[in-house]
Amino acid sequence: MEPQAPNIDITAEPRTLMRALGGYRAPRLARSVLEIMVTVIPFIFLWILLWATLSAGYWLGLLLAVPAAGFLVRLFMIQHDCSHGSFFRSKGVNDWVGRVIGVLTLTPYDFWRHTHALHHASSGNLDRPRVGGIDTLTVREYRALPRAQRLRYRLYRHPLVLFGLGPAYLFLLDYRLPFGFMRAGWMPWLSTMATNAAIVVVVTAMMWLVGVGTFLLVQLPITLLAASIGVWLFYVQHQFEGTFWEHDSDWTFHEAALHGSSHYDLPGVLRWFTANIGVHHVHHLCSRIPSYRLPEVLRDHPELRGVGRLTLWQSLESARLMLWDEDKRRLVSWGEVRTVAADRE
């Protein structure tokens, strides 16, 4: 039996907390392989079962798309772990497992790893480009925009766009060409083109095997639902009322990691399907901890459970938060912005 870890003082300097979590960074090969197997095999089984049930009625098959999408989300989370070098000890194994999974998730692994690293390095910083995250303006930035750009931002932040049309565009179209990263050299293009080529091979083979229409009827609902779930998770892990945003002069990586990321305390089944990504404050503080070891951290250090805690029900309220109010130091809704504007008139 392992000795009980000493409690972490959550009021201490976050850099100190990160060092205290270093003991959880070591991945376990057998567990990593098992996590892949219990995700890939059920996904393949559900895909085949959905295909087989099409003749019995498409709406019946669509019910199977929900758990299948859950397993695809879980595959993305394993790919996410690989991008942090946390799922296996070997960098090469992490990278190649991530690249293979990236074909299934329609995500160019090396390019996404680059943008995600930028997200970790600048999350919560008001003065740095918000690469790899949800675009969020401050109230002052929004008010300084021309009317047309205000409307564009409002449309972008509308839930139907942010969690519906946006995810479909992101995974089906935006990830196909890395526009905007010309200065990053050849890596983004090699990553996206190689992933695109592999996707074409896999999709062509599957269409030849089951038919074009059948493949689309099976795969599209799974992909679109998984994409929306993934974007929602990414959104709610940083877009909540008590999150942390600061200008560069007052911003620190460790403070932003611990207090700018939520502990999305999901029910057990959803926690499993999302590979514990809800323990996001710990993940941002020490991204080399494998996802399957994050519950160990909360078990050994229960004082971290309440930091940024957000329940499933509470998270639904986050969808109305649109702008960062620098005076109130929190995210606010359109209604709050209008109320403040009316009071000033």
For each residue, the residues with C-beta under 8 A, 3 or more apart:
1:
2:
3:
4: 300
5: 23 300 301
6:
7: 301 303
8: 12 17 20 21 301 303 304
9: 12 16 17 303
10: 17 258 303 304 307
11:
12: 8 9 16 17
13: 16 17 254
14: 17 18 252 254 255 257 258 259 285
15: 18 19 254
16: 9 12 13 19 20
17: 8 9 10 12 13 14 20 21 254 258 285
18: 14 15 21 22 254 257 285 286
19: 15 16 22
20: 8 16 17 23
21: 8 17 18 24 25 282 285 286 289 297
22: 18 19 25 286
23: 5 20 26
24: 21 286 289 293 294 296 297
25: 21 22 86 286 288 289 290
26: 23 89
27: 31 32 86 87 88 89 290 293
28: 31 32 290
29: 32 33 88 89
30: 33 34
31: 27 28 34 35 290 292
32: 27 28 29 35 36 87 88 290 292
33: 29 30 36 37
34: 30 31 37 38
35: 31 32 38 39 78 87 275 291 292
36: 32 33 39 40 78 97
37: 33 34 40 41
38: 34 35 41 42
39: 35 36 42 43 71 74 75 78
40: 36 37 43 44 71 75
41: 37 38 44 45
42: 38 39 45 46 67 71
43: 39 40 46 47 68 71 72 75
44: 40 41 47 48
45: 41 42 48 49
46: 42 43 49 50 64 67 68 71
47: 43 44 50 51 68 218 219 222
48: 44 45 51 52
49: 45 46 52 53 64
50: 46 47 53 54 61 64 65 68 218 222
51: 47 48 54 61 210 214 218
52: 48 49 55
53: 49 50 56 57 60 61 64
54: 50 51 57 58 61 214 217 218
55: 52
56: 53 60 61
57: 53 54 60 61
58: 54 61 62 217
59: 62 63
60: 53 56 57 63 64
61: 50 51 53 54 56 57 58 64 65 217 218
62: 58 59 65 66 221
63: 59 60 66
64: 46 49 50 53 60 61 67 68
65: 50 61 62 68 69 218 221 222 225
66: 62 63 69 70 225
67: 42 46 64 70 71
68: 43 46 47 50 64 65 71 72 222
69: 65 66 72 73 221 222 223 225 226 229
70: 66 67 73 74 226 229 273
71: 39 40 42 43 46 67 68 74 75 273
72: 43 68 69 75 76 104 105 222 223 226
73: 69 70 76 77 226 229 230 233 273 274
74: 39 70 71 77 78 272 273 274 275
75: 39 40 43 71 72 78 79 101 104 105
76: 72 73 79 80 101 105 107 226 230
77: 73 74 80 81 274 275 277 291
78: 35 36 39 74 75 81 82 87 97 101 275 291
79: 75 76 82 83 97 98 101 102 105 107 109
80: 76 77 83 84 116 275 277 291
81: 77 78 84 86 87 94 275 290 291
82: 78 79 85 86 87 88 94 95 97 98 101 109
83: 79 80 94 98 109 112 113 116 117
84: 80 81 287 288
85: 82 91 94 288
86: 25 27 81 82 94 287 288 289 290 291
87: 27 32 35 78 81 82 94 97 290 291
88: 27 29 32 82 93 94 97
89: 26 27 29 93
90: 93 94
91: 85 94 95
92: 95 96
93: 88 89 90 96 97
94: 81 82 83 85 86 87 88 90 91 97 98
95: 82 91 92 98 99 109 110
96: 92 93 99 100
97: 36 78 79 82 87 88 93 94 100 101
98: 79 82 83 94 95 101 102 109 113
99: 95 96 102 103 109 110 194 195
100: 96 97 103 104
101: 75 76 78 79 82 97 98 104 105 109
102: 79 98 99 105 106 107 108 109 112 195
103: 99 100 106 195 198 199 202
104: 72 75 100 101 202
105: 72 75 76 79 101 102 171 226
106: 102 103 171 172 175 195 199 223
107: 76 79 102 112 171 175 195
108: 102 111 112 175 178 188 191 192 194 195 196
109: 79 82 83 95 98 99 101 102 112 113 191 195
110: 95 99 113 114 187 188 190 191
111: 108 114 115 175 178 181 187 188 191 192
112: 83 102 107 108 109 115 116 175 191
113: 83 98 109 110 116 117
114: 110 111 117 118 181 184 187 188
115: 111 112 118 119 131 132 181
116: 80 83 112 113 119 120 132
117: 83 113 114 120 121 132
118: 114 115 121 122 129 131 132
119: 115 116 122 123 131 132 133
120: 116 117 123 257 284 287
121: 117 118 253
122: 118 119 125 128 129 130 131
123: 119 120 133 238 256 257 260 261 284
124: 238 243 244 245 246 251 256 260
125: 122 128 245 246 247 248 251 256
126: 138 245 246 247 248 251 324 326
127: 247 248 251
128: 122 125 248
129: 118 122
130: 122 133 134 135 136
131: 115 118 119 122
132: 115 116 117 118 119
133: 119 123 130 136 234 238
134: 130 162 234 235 238 239
135: 130 153 156
136: 130 133 239 323 324 331
137: 141 142 145 153 323 324
138: 126 141 142 323 324 325 326
139: 142 143 323 324 325 326 327 332 337 340
140: 143 144 326
141: 137 138 144 145
142: 137 138 139 145 150 153 323 337
143: 139 140
144: 140 141
145: 137 141 142 149 150 153
146: 149 150
147: 150 151
148: 151 152
149: 145 146 152 153
150: 142 145 146 147 153 154
151: 147 148 154 155
152: 148 149 155 156
153: 135 137 142 145 149 150 156 157
154: 150 151 157 158 322 334
155: 151 152 158 161
156: 135 152 153 161 162 166
157: 153 154 161 162 322
158: 154 155 161 162
159: 162 163 164 319
160: 163 164 165
161: 155 156 157 158 164 165 166
162: 134 156 157 158 159 166 231 235
163: 159 160 166 167 228 231 232 235 319
164: 159 160 161 167 168 228
165: 160 161 168 169
166: 156 161 162 163 169 170 231
167: 163 164 170 171 224 227 228 230 231
168: 164 165 171 172 224 227 228
169: 165 166 172 173 174
170: 166 167 173 174 175 227 231
171: 105 106 107 167 168 174 175 223 227
172: 106 168 169 175 176 223
173: 169 170 176
174: 169 170 171 177
175: 106 107 108 111 112 170 171 172 192 195
176: 172 173 192 196
177: 174 192
178: 108 111 181 184 188 189 191 192
179: 182
180:
181: 111 114 115 178 184 188
182: 179
183:
184: 114 178 181 187 188
185: 188
186: 189 190
187: 110 111 114 184 190 191
188: 108 110 111 114 178 181 184 185 191 192
189: 178 186 192 193
190: 110 186 187 193 194
191: 108 109 110 111 112 178 187 188 194 195
192: 108 111 175 176 177 178 188 189 195 196
193: 189 190 196 197
194: 99 108 190 191 197 198
195: 99 102 103 106 107 108 109 175 191 192 198 199
196: 108 176 192 193 199 200
197: 193 194 200 201
198: 103 194 195 201 202
199: 103 106 195 196 202 203
200: 196 197 203 204
201: 197 198 204 205
202: 103 104 198 199 205 206
203: 199 200 206 207 215
204: 200 201 207 208
205: 201 202 208 209
206: 202 203 209 210 215 219
207: 203 204 210 211 212 215
208: 204 205
209: 205 206
210: 51 206 207 214 215 218
211: 207 214 215
212: 207 215 216
213: 216 217
214: 51 54 210 211 217 218
215: 203 206 207 210 211 212 218 219
216: 212 213 219 220
217: 54 58 61 213 214 220 221
218: 47 50 51 54 61 65 210 214 215 221 222
219: 47 206 215 216 222 223
220: 216 217 223 224
221: 62 65 69 217 218 224 225
222: 47 50 65 68 69 72 218 219 225 226
223: 69 72 106 171 172 219 220 226 227
224: 167 168 220 221 227 228
225: 65 66 69 221 222 228 229
226: 69 70 72 73 76 105 222 223 229 230
227: 167 168 170 171 223 224 230 231
228: 163 164 167 168 224 225 231 232
229: 69 70 73 225 226 232 233
230: 73 76 167 226 227 233 234
231: 162 163 166 167 170 227 228 234 235
232: 163 228 229 235 236
233: 73 229 230 236 237 264 274 277 278
234: 133 134 230 231 237 238
235: 134 162 163 231 232 238 239 318
236: 232 233 239 240 262 264 310 315 318
237: 233 234 261 262 264 277 278 280
238: 123 124 133 134 234 235 243 260 261 262 280
239: 134 136 235 236 243 318 321 331
240: 236 243 262 308 310 315 318 321 331
241: 317 318 321 330 331
242: 259 308 330
243: 124 238 239 240 259 260 261 262 308 330 331
244: 124 255 256 259 260
245: 124 125 126 260 324 329
246: 124 125 126 250 251 255 256
247: 125 126 127 250 251
248: 125 126 127 128 251
249:
250: 246 247
251: 124 125 126 127 246 247 248 255 256
252: 14 255 256
253: 121 256 257
254: 13 14 15 17 18 257 258 285
255: 14 244 246 251 252 258 259 260
256: 123 124 125 244 246 251 252 253 259 260 261 284
257: 14 18 120 123 253 254 260 261 281 284 285
258: 10 14 17 254 255 261 281 284 285 307 308
259: 14 242 243 244 255 256 281 307 308
260: 123 124 238 243 244 245 255 256 257 284
261: 123 237 238 243 256 257 258 280 281 283 284 308
262: 236 237 238 240 243 278 280 281 308 309 310 315
263: 278 279 280 281 282 304 305 306 307 308 309 310
264: 233 236 237 277 278 279 280 310 315
265: 278 305 309 310 311 312
266: 270 271 274 278 312
267: 270 271 312
268: 271 272
269: 272 273
270: 266 267 273 274 312
271: 266 267 268 274 276 278
272: 74 268 269 275
273: 70 71 73 74 269 270
274: 73 74 77 233 266 270 271 277 278
275: 35 74 77 78 80 81 272 291 292
276: 271 279 291 292 294 295
277: 77 80 233 237 264 274 280 283 291
278: 233 237 262 263 264 265 266 271 274
279: 263 264 276 282 283 294 295 297 298
280: 237 238 261 262 263 264 277 283 284 308
281: 257 258 259 261 262 263 284 285 304 307 308
282: 21 263 279 285 286 289 294 297 298 304
283: 261 277 279 280 286 287 289 291 294
284: 120 123 256 257 258 260 261 280 281 287
285: 14 17 18 21 254 257 258 281 282
286: 18 21 22 24 25 282 283 289
287: 84 86 120 283 284
288: 25 84 85 86
289: 21 24 25 86 282 283 286 293 294 297
290: 25 27 28 31 32 81 86 87 293 294
291: 35 77 78 80 81 86 87 275 276 277 283 294
292: 31 32 35 275 276 295
293: 24 27 289 290 296 297
294: 24 276 279 282 283 289 290 291 297 298
295: 276 279 292 298 299
296: 24 293 299 300
297: 21 24 279 282 289 293 294 300 301 304
298: 279 282 294 295 301 302 304 305
299: 295 296 302
300: 4 5 296 297
301: 5 7 8 297 298 304
302: 298 299 305
303: 7 8 9 10 306
304: 8 10 263 281 282 297 298 301 307
305: 263 265 298 302 309
306: 263 303 309
307: 10 258 259 263 281 304
308: 240 242 243 258 259 261 262 263 280 281
309: 262 263 265 305 306
310: 236 240 262 263 264 265 314 315 318
311: 265 314 315
312: 265 266 267 270 315 316
313: 316
314: 310 311 317 318
315: 236 240 262 264 310 311 312 318
316: 312 313 319
317: 241 314 320 321
318: 235 236 239 240 241 310 314 315 321 331
319: 159 163 316
320: 317 333 334 335
321: 239 240 241 317 318 331 332 333
322: 154 157 331 332 333 334 337
323: 136 137 138 139 142 331 332 334 337
324: 126 136 137 138 139 245 330 331 332
325: 138 139 328 329 330 331 332 336 337
326: 126 138 139 140 329
327: 139
328: 325 332
329: 245 325 326
330: 241 242 243 324 325
331: 136 239 240 241 243 318 321 322 323 324 325
332: 139 321 322 323 324 325 328 336 337
333: 320 321 322 336 337
334: 154 320 322 323 337 338
335: 320 338 339
336: 325 332 333 339 340
337: 139 142 322 323 325 332 333 334 340 341
338: 334 335 341 342
339: 335 336 342 343
340: 139 336 337 343 344
341: 337 338 344 345
342: 338 339 345
343: 339 340
344: 340 341
345: 341 342
